Amino acid sequence: SYLRNDSLLDMVRSFDLYQSIFKLITSICDHPKLIPLLLELPEQYASIESLLKKLSALAQTALQTTSSILDQKDKKETEEDNKSDDQNSVQLLALASSITNCFKQVQQSINESSILNNASSSGEEVDEYIKTMTPLQYGIHPILKNKATHHYLQMITNDTKGSSNKFNRLLCEVATLSCSLPMNKSSSIYFRVDNSRMDVLQAMIIPREKTPYWNGCFLFDIYAGSTYHQQPPKVN
């Protein structure tokens, strides 16, 4: 049940517990007779492999945006603040690495095993639209490169101070969001994060059919200001 958690922020709060869980799973991979435990079992909600696959996607997003987050840290923060925030950053990155390494080990063990994972393949054809568009739902993009496109440009320009705590929180939440965006033929959401500032974002929502907004694409400018996360981000 711990692997069903889709929030890296919650997982970091129980850092030692999750590190122990991933070590245990890795140990199972070393014993061929235990490999079936990683696959779907009778009356099981989901296999360990499938849950790790979802977590691995979250972890890869976190690792992908790490360099951007570290570049945005305010060098003028007090040493005490930096110490606390840096510890959270280190734990988050360590956890993300453990997840990706654990999933790779599980995949390798299953592939090398003689057991066929027939239960995990549904046999259903994936809709071509969903298959094509899902990889495009989330991405890192130079939003501020075209300075005329973002509604909160002036506010972003004036707000040059950003706390590590703010960006650590954004890192966790964006990583979670990147793997939980809805995708349907008639309705979907696309999300972009600026490549130089993670607090600058954009979202495009395609409303569901048979609604007043059907057949429209609506672009939202989002800015997580200096008061985030005590206050919600600004959206236009």
Secondary structure in CASP SS format (residue, H / E / C, confidence):
PFRMAT SS
TARGET T0000
AUTHOR 0000-0000-0000
METHOD secondary structure of the structure
MODEL  1
S C 1.00
Y H 1.00
L H 1.00
R H 1.00
N C 1.00
D C 1.00
S C 1.00
L H 1.00
L H 1.00
D H 1.00
M H 1.00
V H 1.00
R H 1.00
S C 1.00
F H 1.00
D H 1.00
L H 1.00
Y H 1.00
Q H 1.00
S H 1.00
I H 1.00
F H 1.00
K H 1.00
L H 1.00
I H 1.00
T H 1.00
S H 1.00
I H 1.00
C H 1.00
D C 1.00
H C 1.00
P H 1.00
K H 1.00
L H 1.00
I H 1.00
P H 1.00
L H 1.00
L H 1.00
L C 1.00
E C 1.00
L C 1.00
P C 1.00
E C 1.00
Q C 1.00
Y C 1.00
A C 1.00
S C 1.00
I H 1.00
E H 1.00
S H 1.00
L H 1.00
L H 1.00
K H 1.00
K H 1.00
L H 1.00
S H 1.00
A H 1.00
L H 1.00
A H 1.00
Q H 1.00
T H 1.00
A H 1.00
L H 1.00
Q H 1.00
T C 1.00
T H 1.00
S H 1.00
S H 1.00
I H 1.00
L H 1.00
D H 1.00
Q H 1.00
K C 1.00
D C 1.00
K C 1.00
K C 1.00
E C 1.00
T C 1.00
E H 1.00
E H 1.00
D H 1.00
N H 1.00
K H 1.00
S H 1.00
D H 1.00
D H 1.00
Q H 1.00
N H 1.00
S H 1.00
V H 1.00
Q H 1.00
L H 1.00
L H 1.00
A H 1.00
L H 1.00
A H 1.00
S H 1.00
S H 1.00
I H 1.00
T H 1.00
N H 1.00
C H 1.00
F H 1.00
K H 1.00
Q H 1.00
V H 1.00
Q H 1.00
Q H 1.00
S H 1.00
I H 1.00
N H 1.00
E H 1.00
S C 1.00
S C 1.00
I C 1.00
L C 1.00
N C 1.00
N H 1.00
A H 1.00
S H 1.00
S C 1.00
S C 1.00
G C 1.00
E C 1.00
E C 1.00
V C 1.00
D C 1.00
E H 1.00
Y H 1.00
I H 1.00
K H 1.00
T H 1.00
M H 1.00
T H 1.00
P H 1.00
L H 1.00
Q C 1.00
Y E 1.00
G E 1.00
I E 1.00
H E 1.00
P C 1.00
I H 1.00
L H 1.00
K H 1.00
N C 1.00
K C 1.00
A C 1.00
T C 1.00
H C 1.00
H C 1.00
Y C 1.00
L H 1.00
Q H 1.00
M H 1.00
I H 1.00
T H 1.00
N H 1.00
D C 1.00
T C 1.00
K C 1.00
G C 1.00
S C 1.00
S H 1.00
N H 1.00
K H 1.00
F H 1.00
N H 1.00
R H 1.00
L H 1.00
L H 1.00
C H 1.00
E H 1.00
V H 1.00
A H 1.00
T H 1.00
L H 1.00
S H 1.00
C C 1.00
S C 1.00
L C 1.00
P C 1.00
M E 1.00
N C 1.00
K C 1.00
S C 1.00
S C 1.00
S E 1.00
I E 1.00
Y E 1.00
F E 1.00
R E 1.00
V E 1.00
D E 1.00
N C 1.00
S C 1.00
R C 1.00
M C 1.00
D C 1.00
V E 1.00
L E 1.00
Q E 1.00
A E 1.00
M E 1.00
I E 1.00
I E 1.00
P C 1.00
R C 1.00
E C 1.00
K C 1.00
T C 1.00
P C 1.00
Y C 1.00
W C 1.00
N C 1.00
G C 1.00
C C 1.00
F E 1.00
L E 1.00
F E 1.00
D E 1.00
I E 1.00
Y E 1.00
A C 1.00
G C 1.00
S C 1.00
T C 1.00
Y C 1.00
H C 1.00
Q C 1.00
Q C 1.00
P C 1.00
P C 1.00
K E 1.00
V E 1.00
N C 1.00
END
